[in-house]
Amino acid sequence: MEKDCELMRRVYAIADNIFSPIAENTKDNFIAAANSKTAIKKHSNSDIFSTPFFASLLGKIEVHNGFSRFESVCISSIENALKPIENLLNKSETIFILSSTKGNVELIENGNYTKADISLFNSAKKVANKFSLNNQPIVVSNACISGVLAINIAQQLLANGSYKHAVICGADVLSKFVISGFHALGAASSEICKPFDKNRAGINLGECAATIVLSTEEKLNTFPKKIEVGKGFTTNDSNHISGPSRTGAELAFAIQKTISENQIAIDEISFVNAHGTATLFNDEMEAKAFNLSGIAQVPTNSTKAITGHTLGAAGVVESILSIHSLLENKILPSTNFSELGTTVPVNVNAQYISSEKSVALKTASGFGGCNAVTFFKIA
């Protein structure tokens, strides 16, 4: 076992991009989150939903020739992420991973599509070929943990030497199918969401594409500090198709494994970026998991009230915001939080504050009872 560990390579985050309704770059998205400037607004669009709804929607975007709207936002985000390193990556040593829950599902609504058009793997191949990333791409579509799971998969592939670089893009766009589905579940809020708050009433959905580039070659780093990506873990509740665990034990197990396997001390953790959807059951489950795993006193935030729940992009965009929090020695506020609304304590951080600690945990949970945890640290 010790010999195997010695052979594992260190993996670093070296570049990124957030392409959102706020801005097409990470810097401005981070500033918005720091200042609680939300992209969520009330929309009246009968083509998407019959009544007004709160969401974070992209405006008019450049649709690339031969690509769908969904594929185009992926391309735009990847282009921006690769700008500082595009000519430095050896593309034969690079794996492309696409994280999405819905992909081109909106094409079904107009009836003008082929089977290939709505295939996530076909979209991944098209996008990969656009950037001459000719290795067989990987698609991760596992509900709302997709983005975190994609990062964990990339970290493992790089750590074991299968590749030297990974380009991970998480993206989803909204459609009638997506919005009506969440409203049918009674999960959508009629106001800007309030993660962990006593008066929370559900989620707001959001559109976004976010890209993170990982590498074992730290010399390619574009950040002012080195950010190491650690080994993450995944569990499943085996409880219900849409309802999370009643106890939080399964997410707690993934948190504990991440902490122990990476030899992290809890007092090293600057903050936890939670899934924090602002639904009654998810926030309660996470609170229980944080208590069971011993991290309930660690400052905790959710950025869902800034970006909305961006589905397949959520784990990627929130990981990027967490990385830049570490780079800035800051903890982002959990916007719209005023009074704790869970039955067990959580140290929800409501202000933009300083922290000199070096580790951030990122959690995610989703339909089907899936949970994923990853972590980042200043190397």
PyMOL commands that set and color helices and strands:
alter all, ss='L'
color gray80, all
select helices_A, chain A and resi 2-7+26-34+69-82+91-93+106-110+120-130+143-159+176-184+218-220+249-261+266-268+280-292+304-307+311-328+367-369
alter helices_A, ss='H'
color red, helices_A
select strands_A, chain A and resi 12-19+41-43+53-56+94-99+138-140+165-172+205-206+208-215+227-229+233-236+269-273+300-301+330-331+353-354+359-366+370-378
alter strands_A, ss='S'
color yellow, strands_A
deselect
rebuild
show_as cartoon
